[in-house]
Amino acid sequence: MNPTLVITGFLDHLLIERGISANTLLSYRYDLEGLQTFLQNYGESFATVNRQGLLDYLAHLHAGQLSVASVARKRSSLRRFFQYLAASGQRTDDPTTLISAPKPRRSLPKYLSEQEVEALLAAPNRSTPLGLRDAAMLEMLYAAGLRVSELVNLPSHGLDKEFGFVRIFGKGDKERVVPVGEQALELAELYQSQARPFLSGGGISDSFFLSIRGEAMTRQNFWYIITRYARGAGIQKPLSPHVLRHSFATHLLAHGADLRSLQTMLGHVDISTTEIYTHVARERLKQIHGRYHPRAELPHKAS
C-alpha cells in the first residue's frame, strides 16, 4: 500500500463524491501526511495500524499543545479516511470505530453592536470609486451574512436587483439565494454603474467586486480594508470579515428571526452550527439585565 497513492485516491474520492472545497482537501492531505510520518517512525502503516496506534497518535497531538478543537478535527479526518479504506477493500476493518471524539469547548462568536456596525458602514468615502466599492462590499457582507470567500467570489451576474436577492456558491459549491436590503442593493447598483467601470479599465473580469488593478478582490486585501475602516470608525475590538457575518446572525436573532430561516441564510448544513447564536443572544440579554435592572447585582451575604 503506497501511502502517497492511497491519500491521493482518498482525496479524489472526496472531490468526486462529495464536492469538497480545495481548502478542505488541503486540510485532509496535511492531516493524513502527519499521521503517515508518525506511523513510519514506529514501523506502522495505514494498512497495519490498529486502534491503539491511532490513540497513541491522538495523544501525541495533544502533547504537542494542539487545541481540543484541532485534535477533534484531525480525528474526523482520520475517521473518514479509514472508513474509505474499509469501504474500498483496502482494509478489512476500521480502527477508528471505537475512538470517541473529545468534546471541544465552543467559544462564542465575536460580533459588533448595531451601533458599531453603523459606524463601520459609514466609514468609507463614497465620493471616490474605491470608497464606493468598499462601502458596497461592507454593506453586502453585513446585509447577507456572507463568508468573505463568498463575497470576493461573487460573480458579476450574482445580484438580482429586481427581486432583491444575491445568488452565491458556498462551501462545497452549494448554491443558495439570500435576500439583501434596500441600502445594500442601492449601493451595489451605484458601485456597478459608477465605480466598477472605472476599476475594470475595460477588462473582462467576471467578478462583481474588483481591485484597483481590475482583478478579482482577494480575501487578504479585503481583510486589510475592513480593519483599516474599523480603526477609522473607532472600533477597538479585533475585527475580521467573519465578525460581520456573526453580527448579521446575532442581530437577526435579537430582532426575532427564527433559527431555521437563519440556518438557510447562513448556508449551514447542520442546525447545531446555527444554534451557537442562541447562546450569544442569551449572553447579551444577561448583560442588558445586569446593566439596567435595579436589583441585578445581589448584595453579598454577611459572613
C-alpha positions, 0 to 999 in steps of 0.5 A: 500500500503506497501511502502517497497513492492511497491519500491521493485516491482518498482525496479524489474520492472526496472531490468526486463524491462529495464536492469538497472545497480545495481548502478542505482537501488541503486540510485532509492531505496535511492531516493524513501526511502527519499521521503517515510520518508518525506511523513510519517512525514506529514501523506502522502503516495505514494498512497495519495500524490498529486502534491503539496506534491511532490513540497513541497518535491522538495523544501525541497531538495533544502533547504537542499543545494542539487545541481540543478543537484541532485534535477533534478535527484531525480525528474526523479526518482520520475517521473518514479516511479509514472508513474509505479504506474499509469501504474500498477493500483496502482494509478489512476493518476500521480502527477508528470505530471505537475512538470517541471524539473529545468534546471541544469547548465552543467559544462564542462568536465575536460580533459588533453592536448595531451601533458599531456596525453603523459606524463601520458602514459609514466609514468609507468615502463614497465620493471616490470609486474605491470608497464606493466599492468598499462601502458596497462590499461592507454593506453586502457582507453585513446585509447577507451574512456572507463568508468573505470567500463568498463575497470576493467570489461573487460573480458579476451576474450574482445580484438580482436587483429586481427581486432583491436577492444575491445568488452565491456558491458556498462551501462545497459549491452549494448554491443558495439565494439570500435576500439583501436590503434596500441600502445594500442593493442601492449601493451595489447598483451605484458601485456597478454603474459608477465605480466598477467601470472605472476599476475594470479599465475595460477588462473582462473580469467576471467578478462583481467586486474588483481591485484597483488593478481590475482583478478579482478582490482577494480575501487578504486585501479585503481583510486589510480594508475592513480593519483599516475602516474599523480603526477609522470608525473607532472600533477597538475590538479585533475585527475580521470579515467573519465578525460581520457575518456573526453580527448579521446572525446575532442581530437577526436573532435579537430582532426575532428571526427564527433559527431555521430561516437563519440556518438557510441564510447562513448556508449551514448544513447542520442546525447545531452550527446555527444554534451557537447564536442562541447562546450569544443572544442569551449572553447579551440579554444577561448583560442588558439585565445586569446593566439596567435592572435595579436589583441585578447585582445581589448584595453579598451575604454577611459572613 
